């Protein structure tokens, strides 16, 4: 589904990713773990096409398409979703308006019909309920004055509505208390499907108790230095990243 | 939500100034240039009473002794006032009694303008369309006013000001120039001398005008100045909501538009005046476009009267415009809600004056400036309280949004108070359209232009909400179109 080959990325003049290889098949959840500054968020941003994240070399195949050739919104319409570590505030644009505009923009790009307002409202209402999001909150400008937990729930609501093929969760657990973490994780787990892939970027093992990965990759200094099964998370929790730091050099 | 969708579609559909076409209509002109004889010509064309001619001649004399103002933060090639036509009118085929007799080519122009559909239907005479009275001003004359008779049943007078001068001379004489005197400023004096048409509204005591009134201004002829004059009077306890729209063809030369609008609100009356200004802004290099030098002022003459200005300014090469309120009546209220969008080489110097004269008067200013391209956008405002204006209050909020790195935003607020009990508040912010916000919106599926449109519409939302519904949608589209190509 998502296949990254020898990806080298620099931001400004600094090289962050240094020949990264990764393959996430459909239906699997992979976690990227690593110390601060390893390039975890850079990977997510690069895949989403953030400006100023320059790809020096490498290739990314997304369902048979050259992901790096696509514009940011084309990647979104092709089914790539990045859940932001710090979701942006959008003043003056009610959450409902924002999400519906995005949904219909994606549909249009894919040559699909727009979702009607009643259908959109019905679907949104049901999903909002499971995420414990109040409908009144959806009438407020997106994320403006929302708590960290509310913002993350809003990210999950958006992914549930946009139904992407591939999810990148960037530090989704940061700023969440244990109850919010459960709500958000349940929301993400509900989206696990045989035709959907996920990449969970996290610093801590905590999130992986809730969203159980099929594979874990350890990212150090711009490269995957080690990959393994779910048990790797526990090992990291016990021993930290120290034993991997040398390998990158 | 539908509006946002429409905005996006419009953005995708349109590439240039939509209203830039030129119509081939048979016209009648006065000779080029300005002199006392031209003033006499215009007055004679309109069969005006003698006092009106004298008023005009006095204004012309006054204008000759005045200098063009240069304090605004705008730069432009000075107008050669002798190289303009001061009167251009579609040749009348016959005296019009109904819409059916309007030149079909003129009707086609209004249809093509894509003015709000309801207006269009009304202009085309579709009986089932919601009631919406329109005065259509084409170059120097009013070509048609709809629903005049229907309005008259409730006592509301809505007609071309040239007609009002003939039919209701006493009413016009009582109020004309009482808010914006001839000597007020250079452009107001010029307007008083040569204005040829505009709208006149009188709402009698206690009457709530049964429908929205609207004037649609169109400059078509070449080298022609447009000088319209609007006078709206809401008598005691009356209410009226009025909207003006403006467009012009794309031409290489600059065209001058120097209008004067006077509003009078007597005791307990309320006037809501909305503008959607979309004059041709000139091309990307700053060639052509309208000089929009307009004087708009309201006199809240009566106690507890209220005037609310709402403007969406997206067009014109140069804008010089300060819709103001004189809060004369005790407890009167003035409001100013403004969206000014500049792109390309556009320059806007716009704002308001709230002059508190009466006791416990209140005013509110919400200004949203959006600048892109190499444009310059200035908010200039004055809030003042007279010694007798005890207990008066003002709240001002000026927000500027910058798109790109080559535009400019300026805020020039003047605050003066001669009373210890006035309370004035001023808040101002300047922000740049954030790349992070754009990336976030695009990551969710919006193209760059759709993302800009959505974010900017969010920024101006507080003001859009003040517009009548139909026009809010129109304005939202306009804002999006004006900013096309603003992010590199």
Interface residues (C-beta under 8 A of the other chain):
Chain A: X48 X49 X50 X51 X71 X72 X73 X75 X76 X77 X81 X82 X84 X87 X88 X89 X90 X91 X92 X93 X96 X97 X98 X99 X100 X101 X102 X103 X104 X105 X106 X109 X114 X117 X141 X158 X162
Chain B: X1 X2 X4 X5 X8 X434 X435 X436 X437 X439 X440 X441 X442 X443 X444 X445 X446 X447 X448 X450 X451 X454 X455 X457 X458 X459 X460 X461 X462
